[in-house]
Amino acid sequence: MEAAKALYAIEKGAKVADVLEAPRRVSPEDESLIRELVYGCTRQKRLLDHHLTSFCATPFQKLPVEVRISLRLGLYQLLFLTRVPAYSAVHESVELVKKAGHVALSGFSNAVLRNAETKKASLELKGDSEIDTLALRYSHPTWLVKKWAEALPAEALENVLKANNHPHPVYLNVRPGAGEKVVEELKGQGAQVLQEAWPKDTYRLKRHEGGVFTGESFRQGDWIVQDWVPQAMLEILPLKEGERAWDVCSAPGGKTVGLAWRLGEKGQVLATDASPERRLKLEENLKRTGLKQVSVFGGDIGKLPPQQKFDHVWVDAPCSGTGVLSRRADLRWRLIPKDIPGQMARQKELLEAAQAHVYPGGKLVYSTCSLEKEENQSIVADFLQRHPEFEPFPLQVPGSHPGIVWGKAGITFWPTSDHDGGFLSVLQRS
């Protein structure tokens, strides 16, 4: 019932993260199942609807939204879950149809799901083209898969699509020097935490019971939750203790905290963000971590004094978000092709404003959580054409990391089973 409520809210425009943050009085086991059902049904929506359309005599998309959601929940459990018996999945879905006030469709729903259970081993997929079939199999919009197919070989493309359909590990960015303390405390809370080989101070939360945010190490700001990719970006940057940095689009504060930890107490970090609501989250994280070397500016960044310069200026620009489709499960169904270039003007504007505050010899950092050339390489190329005083700074990543693709303009992190995706470029001023 709780999963159906969440999916209904998403259908009406809510975000997955928002509906799952709503408090519920359920056991940890039930909460885990709810999250699995909500994320799973959202990610697999296109595939589920395709199969349900083939099972329904009545056009599936013309059914009441509550019935469609109930059928998706039932079919998802039949196809993807083993811990829920088939009879239970069918029964609960039919009961949801009744509770939603569609008793007349309960028999129909039961027949559809019983038929699906009988035929699930022989289901076939065939789209209008090879790309469409691939997009259907992994439940992505065809136009987006077609774009990625132009940049990736077939095997790499399929790996990205698979990665987007599974939850990624939870990573912790731990305050330098606090690793042993954090691991020991979380172990006492029933969690299992393993340190990554790279980046340093990056830990993978292998197992937890949901209580890790109540411990002393969290309250004292010894760690933050942050995906592997932004931690890798922080590690790649040529940061030195005592330097000055400006985090232009800083909320909710992960990059700001990471910069402050790496620049040390003698360093300085300016954090800005255009959204007052997001700045509240930023300030909350800064208060918890107790970082005195960070200052927050809430005004128009164009009003910063021209003489205010930094060794590093990081523009983590607003973008389409195509690199984080596993975490933002609903985004793949909200995006349309025109959204990809939709932020380009703002991205160029932010870089233009930021570059004026870079010291000679300093670094201008540009990143997104997008995989799209229009928002990444094209933005950097346009900037370099207008600013010949900047040139790409050579970046180094130790070891071999699946999903990292190097280019003249920067590094693309393609999603893997272990992390989200994104893009990073570092430009040095002469």
C-alpha positions as CSV (number, residue, x, y, z in Angstrom):
1,M,0.0,0.0,0.0
2,E,2.8,2.4,0.9
3,A,4.7,1.6,-2.3
4,A,1.5,2.3,-4.3
5,K,1.0,5.6,-2.6
6,A,4.6,6.6,-3.5
7,L,4.2,5.5,-7.1
8,Y,1.0,7.4,-7.4
9,A,2.7,10.6,-6.1
10,I,5.5,10.1,-8.7
11,E,2.9,9.6,-11.4
12,K,1.5,13.0,-10.4
13,G,4.9,14.7,-10.6
14,A,6.7,14.0,-7.3
15,K,10.4,12.9,-7.3
16,V,11.4,9.5,-6.1
17,A,13.7,10.9,-3.4
18,D,11.0,13.1,-2.0
19,V,8.4,10.4,-1.7
20,L,10.8,8.0,-0.1
21,E,11.9,10.5,2.5
22,A,8.4,10.8,3.8
23,P,8.2,9.2,7.3
24,R,6.5,5.8,7.6
25,R,5.8,3.6,10.6
26,V,7.1,0.3,9.1
27,S,9.8,-2.2,10.0
28,P,13.3,-1.9,8.4
29,E,12.5,-5.0,6.3
30,D,9.2,-3.4,5.0
31,E,11.0,-0.1,4.3
32,S,13.6,-2.0,2.3
33,L,10.9,-3.7,0.2
34,I,9.1,-0.4,-0.3
35,R,12.3,1.2,-1.6
36,E,12.9,-1.8,-3.9
37,L,9.3,-1.7,-5.3
38,V,9.3,2.1,-5.8
39,Y,12.7,2.3,-7.5
40,G,12.2,-0.9,-9.4
41,C,8.8,0.0,-10.8
42,T,10.0,3.4,-11.7
43,R,13.1,2.3,-13.5
44,Q,11.4,-0.6,-15.3
45,K,8.2,1.3,-16.1
46,R,8.6,1.1,-19.9
47,L,9.3,-2.7,-19.8
48,L,6.5,-3.4,-17.4
49,D,4.0,-1.4,-19.5
50,H,5.1,-3.1,-22.7
51,H,4.4,-6.6,-21.2
52,L,1.2,-5.5,-19.5
53,T,-0.1,-4.0,-22.8
54,S,0.4,-7.5,-24.4
55,F,-1.6,-9.1,-21.6
56,C,-4.5,-6.6,-21.4
57,A,-7.5,-6.9,-23.7
58,T,-8.4,-3.4,-22.5
59,P,-5.8,-0.8,-23.7
60,F,-3.4,-0.6,-20.8
61,Q,-2.8,3.2,-20.9
62,K,-6.6,3.8,-20.7
63,L,-6.9,2.0,-17.4
64,P,-7.3,4.1,-14.3
65,V,-3.9,5.2,-12.9
66,E,-4.4,3.3,-9.7
67,V,-5.0,0.1,-11.6
68,R,-1.9,0.6,-13.8
69,I,0.2,1.1,-10.7
70,S,-1.2,-2.0,-9.1
71,L,-0.5,-4.1,-12.1
72,R,3.1,-2.7,-12.4
73,L,3.7,-3.6,-8.8
74,G,2.4,-7.1,-9.3
75,L,4.3,-7.7,-12.5
76,Y,7.6,-6.3,-11.1
77,Q,7.4,-8.7,-8.3
78,L,6.7,-11.6,-10.6
79,L,9.6,-10.8,-12.9
80,F,12.3,-9.3,-10.7
81,L,11.8,-10.5,-7.0
82,T,12.2,-13.9,-5.5
83,R,11.4,-13.1,-1.9
84,V,7.7,-12.5,-2.6
85,P,5.7,-15.6,-3.6
86,A,3.8,-15.2,-6.8
87,Y,0.4,-15.8,-5.2
88,S,1.1,-13.1,-2.7
89,A,2.2,-10.6,-5.4
90,V,-1.0,-11.2,-7.4
91,H,-3.3,-11.1,-4.3
92,E,-1.8,-7.9,-3.0
93,S,-2.1,-6.2,-6.3
94,V,-5.7,-7.2,-6.7
95,E,-6.4,-6.0,-3.2
96,L,-4.9,-2.6,-4.1
97,V,-7.2,-2.4,-7.1
98,K,-10.2,-2.9,-4.8
99,K,-9.0,-0.5,-2.2
100,A,-8.6,2.2,-4.9
101,G,-12.3,1.9,-5.6
102,H,-12.1,-0.2,-8.8
103,V,-13.7,-3.4,-7.6
104,A,-15.1,-4.0,-11.1
105,L,-11.6,-4.3,-12.4
106,S,-10.3,-6.7,-9.7
107,G,-11.2,-9.8,-11.7
108,F,-9.6,-8.4,-14.8
109,S,-6.4,-7.5,-12.8
110,N,-6.3,-11.0,-11.3
111,A,-6.5,-12.6,-14.8
112,V,-3.8,-10.3,-16.2
113,L,-1.3,-11.1,-13.5
114,R,-2.2,-14.9,-13.5
115,N,-1.6,-14.9,-17.2
116,A,1.7,-13.1,-16.7
117,E,2.9,-15.6,-14.1
118,T,2.1,-18.5,-16.5
119,K,3.9,-16.9,-19.5
120,K,6.8,-14.9,-17.9
121,A,9.4,-17.5,-19.0
122,S,8.5,-17.1,-22.6
123,L,8.2,-13.3,-22.8
124,E,9.8,-11.7,-25.9
125,L,10.9,-8.2,-26.7
126,K,11.1,-6.7,-30.2
127,G,11.2,-3.0,-30.8
128,D,11.1,-1.0,-34.1
129,S,14.9,-1.3,-34.4
130,E,17.9,-2.8,-32.6
131,I,18.3,0.3,-30.6
132,D,14.6,0.4,-29.7
133,T,14.7,-3.2,-28.7
134,L,17.8,-2.5,-26.4
135,A,16.0,0.5,-25.0
136,L,12.9,-1.6,-24.3
137,R,14.9,-4.4,-22.7
138,Y,16.5,-2.1,-20.3
139,S,13.6,0.3,-19.9
140,H,15.1,3.6,-21.2
141,P,13.8,6.1,-23.7
142,T,14.9,5.2,-27.2
143,W,16.1,8.7,-28.1
144,L,18.5,8.6,-25.2
145,V,19.9,5.2,-25.9
146,K,20.4,6.2,-29.5
147,K,22.5,9.2,-28.4
148,W,24.7,7.0,-26.2
149,A,25.1,4.4,-28.9
150,E,26.9,7.1,-30.9
151,A,29.5,7.5,-28.1
152,L,29.9,3.9,-26.9
153,P,30.6,0.5,-28.3
154,A,27.8,-2.0,-27.9
155,E,29.1,-3.8,-24.8
156,A,29.9,-0.6,-23.0
157,L,26.4,0.8,-23.9
158,E,24.7,-2.3,-22.5
159,N,26.7,-2.1,-19.3
160,V,25.6,1.5,-18.8
161,L,21.9,0.6,-19.3
162,K,22.3,-2.3,-16.8
163,A,24.0,0.0,-14.3
164,N,21.1,2.5,-14.5
165,N,18.7,-0.2,-13.5
166,H,20.4,-1.2,-10.2
167,P,21.0,0.6,-6.9
168,H,24.6,1.7,-6.5
169,P,26.6,1.3,-3.3
170,V,26.4,4.0,-0.6
171,Y,29.8,5.8,-0.2
172,L,31.1,7.9,2.7
173,N,33.6,10.7,2.4
174,V,35.4,10.6,5.7
175,R,37.3,13.5,7.3
176,P,41.0,12.9,6.9
177,G,42.4,11.0,9.9
178,A,39.0,9.9,11.2
179,G,38.8,6.6,9.2
180,E,39.5,4.2,12.0
181,K,37.2,6.0,14.4
182,V,34.3,6.0,11.9
183,V,34.8,2.3,10.9
184,E,34.8,1.2,14.5
185,E,31.8,3.2,15.5
186,L,29.7,2.1,12.5
187,K,30.7,-1.5,13.1
188,G,29.3,-1.1,16.6
189,Q,26.0,0.1,15.0
190,G,25.8,-3.1,12.9
191,A,27.2,-1.6,9.8
192,Q,30.0,-3.0,7.6
193,V,32.3,-0.4,6.1
194,L,35.2,-1.0,3.7
195,Q,37.8,1.5,2.6
196,E,38.2,1.9,-1.1
197,A,41.7,1.6,-2.7
198,W,41.1,5.0,-4.3
199,P,40.1,7.8,-3.7
200,K,41.6,8.0,-0.2
201,D,39.2,8.6,2.6
202,T,36.5,7.0,0.6
203,Y,34.5,4.2,2.3
204,R,31.9,1.9,0.9
205,L,28.9,1.1,3.2
206,K,28.5,-2.6,2.6
207,R,25.7,-3.2,5.1
208,H,23.7,-1.1,7.4
209,E,20.4,-1.2,9.3
210,G,19.4,2.4,8.8
211,G,20.8,3.7,12.1
212,V,24.1,5.1,10.9
213,F,22.9,8.7,11.0
214,T,22.3,8.6,14.7
215,G,25.9,7.9,15.8
216,E,28.4,10.3,17.3
217,S,30.7,10.3,14.2
218,F,27.9,11.5,12.0
219,R,26.7,14.1,14.5
220,Q,30.3,15.4,14.9
221,G,30.7,15.7,11.1
222,D,33.3,13.0,10.6
223,W,31.7,11.9,7.4
224,I,29.2,12.8,4.7
225,V,27.4,10.6,2.2
226,Q,28.8,11.2,-1.3
227,D,29.0,9.1,-4.4
228,W,32.3,7.7,-5.7
229,V,32.4,10.0,-8.7
230,P,32.5,13.4,-6.9
231,Q,35.0,12.0,-4.5
232,A,37.2,10.9,-7.4
233,M,36.9,14.4,-8.9
234,L,38.0,15.9,-5.6
235,E,41.0,13.5,-5.5
236,I,42.0,14.3,-9.1
237,L,42.1,18.0,-8.5
238,P,45.6,19.4,-7.8
239,L,44.7,20.8,-4.4
240,K,47.2,22.0,-1.8
241,E,46.7,22.9,1.8
242,G,46.3,26.6,2.4
243,E,44.9,27.4,-1.0
244,R,41.7,29.4,-1.7
245,A,38.7,27.8,-3.5
246,W,35.3,28.9,-4.7
247,D,32.6,26.3,-5.0
248,V,30.2,28.2,-7.3
249,C,27.2,25.8,-7.3
250,S,27.8,24.4,-3.9
251,A,24.5,23.0,-2.4
252,P,24.0,20.6,-0.7
253,G,27.6,20.9,0.3
254,G,29.5,17.7,-0.5
255,K,32.1,19.4,-2.7
256,T,32.4,22.3,-0.2
257,V,33.1,19.9,2.6
258,G,35.5,17.9,0.5
259,L,37.4,21.0,-0.6
260,A,37.7,22.3,3.0
261,W,39.0,19.0,4.3
262,R,41.7,18.9,1.6
263,L,42.7,22.6,1.8
264,G,43.0,22.3,5.6
265,E,42.4,24.8,8.4
266,K,44.7,27.4,6.7
267,G,42.7,27.1,3.4
268,Q,39.6,29.2,2.5
269,V,36.5,28.1,0.7
270,L,33.7,30.3,-0.5
271,A,30.4,28.5,-1.1
272,T,27.6,30.0,-3.3
273,D,24.3,28.7,-4.6
274,A,21.4,30.5,-6.3
275,S,18.7,28.5,-4.4
276,P,17.8,29.7,-0.9
277,E,16.2,26.3,-0.2
278,R,19.3,24.4,-1.2
279,R,21.6,26.8,0.7
280,L,19.8,25.8,3.9
281,K,20.9,22.2,3.3
282,L,24.4,23.5,2.6
283,E,24.5,25.5,5.9
284,E,23.2,22.5,7.8
285,N,26.0,20.3,6.5
286,L,28.6,23.0,7.3
287,K,27.3,23.4,10.8
288,R,27.5,19.7,11.4
289,T,31.0,19.4,10.1
290,G,32.1,22.5,12.0
291,L,34.2,23.9,9.1
292,K,35.4,27.4,10.1
293,Q,37.3,28.0,6.9
294,V,34.1,28.1,4.8
295,S,32.0,31.2,4.2
296,V,28.7,31.2,2.4
297,F,27.6,34.0,0.0
298,G,23.9,34.1,-1.0
299,G,23.9,37.0,-3.4
300,D,24.4,37.3,-7.1
301,I,27.8,35.8,-8.0
302,G,28.2,38.6,-10.6
303,K,28.5,41.0,-7.7
304,L,31.6,39.4,-6.2
305,P,34.4,42.1,-6.1
306,P,36.6,41.7,-9.2
307,Q,39.7,41.6,-7.0
308,Q,38.4,38.5,-5.2
309,K,40.5,35.7,-6.7
310,F,41.0,32.0,-6.0
311,D,43.4,29.2,-6.8
312,H,40.5,26.9,-7.7
313,V,37.1,27.9,-9.0
314,W,34.7,25.0,-9.4
315,V,31.6,25.3,-11.5
316,D,29.4,22.1,-10.9
317,A,26.8,23.3,-13.4
318,P,23.1,22.6,-13.5
319,C,22.5,20.0,-16.2
320,S,20.1,17.3,-17.6
321,G,21.4,14.8,-15.0
322,T,21.7,11.8,-17.4
323,G,24.6,10.4,-15.4
324,V,22.5,9.8,-12.3
325,L,19.5,7.8,-13.7
326,S,19.9,5.0,-11.2
327,R,19.5,7.4,-8.2
328,R,17.0,9.7,-9.9
329,A,14.9,6.8,-11.2
330,D,12.0,9.0,-12.4
331,L,14.3,11.4,-14.4
332,R,14.5,9.2,-17.5
333,W,10.8,9.6,-18.0
334,R,10.8,13.3,-17.5
335,L,13.5,14.2,-19.9
336,I,12.8,15.1,-23.5
337,P,15.5,15.7,-26.2
338,K,15.2,19.5,-26.0
339,D,16.2,19.3,-22.3
340,I,19.7,18.4,-23.2
341,P,20.7,21.7,-24.7
342,G,18.3,23.5,-22.3
343,Q,20.9,24.4,-19.8
344,M,23.7,25.4,-22.2
345,A,23.2,29.1,-21.9
346,R,23.3,28.9,-18.1
347,Q,26.4,26.7,-18.2
348,K,28.3,29.2,-20.4
349,E,27.1,32.1,-18.2
350,L,28.4,30.4,-15.1
351,L,31.8,29.7,-16.6
352,E,32.1,33.2,-17.9
353,A,31.3,34.7,-14.5
354,A,33.7,32.3,-12.7
355,Q,36.7,32.7,-14.9
356,A,37.3,36.3,-13.9
357,H,38.1,35.2,-10.4
358,V,40.8,32.7,-11.2
359,Y,44.4,33.6,-10.2
360,P,47.1,33.4,-12.9
361,G,48.2,29.8,-12.8
362,G,45.0,28.9,-11.0
363,K,42.4,26.2,-12.1
364,L,38.9,26.6,-13.4
365,V,37.0,23.4,-12.8
366,Y,33.9,22.5,-14.8
367,S,31.8,19.4,-13.9
368,T,28.3,18.1,-14.5
369,C,26.3,14.9,-13.7
370,S,25.5,14.7,-17.4
371,L,26.9,12.3,-20.0
372,E,26.0,14.5,-23.0
373,K,28.5,16.1,-25.3
374,E,26.4,19.3,-25.6
375,E,26.6,20.0,-21.9
376,N,30.2,18.8,-21.5
377,Q,32.8,18.8,-24.3
378,S,31.0,21.4,-26.3
379,I,30.8,23.8,-23.4
380,V,34.5,23.5,-22.7
381,A,35.4,23.9,-26.4
382,D,33.3,27.0,-26.7
383,F,34.9,28.5,-23.5
384,L,38.5,27.7,-24.7
385,Q,37.7,29.4,-28.1
386,R,36.7,32.6,-26.3
387,H,39.4,32.4,-23.6
388,P,42.8,31.4,-25.1
389,E,44.4,32.3,-21.8
390,F,43.1,29.0,-20.5
391,E,44.2,25.5,-21.5
392,P,43.3,22.0,-20.4
393,F,45.3,20.8,-17.3
394,P,46.6,17.2,-17.6
395,L,44.7,15.0,-15.1
396,Q,45.8,11.7,-13.7
397,V,43.9,8.7,-12.3
398,P,45.8,5.8,-10.7
399,G,45.0,2.3,-11.8
400,S,42.3,1.1,-14.1
401,H,38.7,2.2,-13.6
402,P,35.9,0.8,-15.8
403,G,33.7,3.6,-17.1
404,I,36.3,6.4,-17.2
405,V,36.8,7.7,-20.7
406,W,39.5,10.3,-21.4
407,G,39.2,13.1,-23.9
408,K,41.0,16.4,-24.8
409,A,38.4,18.4,-23.0
410,G,38.2,16.3,-19.8
411,I,37.0,13.0,-18.3
412,T,33.7,11.3,-18.7
413,F,32.6,8.9,-16.0
414,W,30.1,6.5,-17.5
415,P,27.8,4.8,-14.9
416,T,28.9,1.4,-13.7
417,S,27.5,-1.1,-11.3
418,D,29.5,0.7,-8.6
419,H,28.8,4.4,-9.2
420,D,26.9,7.2,-11.1
421,G,28.2,9.1,-14.1
422,G,29.5,12.6,-14.8
423,F,32.0,14.8,-16.5
424,L,35.1,16.7,-15.2
425,S,37.3,19.3,-17.0
426,V,40.1,21.3,-15.4
427,L,41.4,24.4,-17.2
428,Q,44.5,26.3,-16.1
429,R,44.9,30.1,-16.5
430,S,48.3,31.2,-17.9
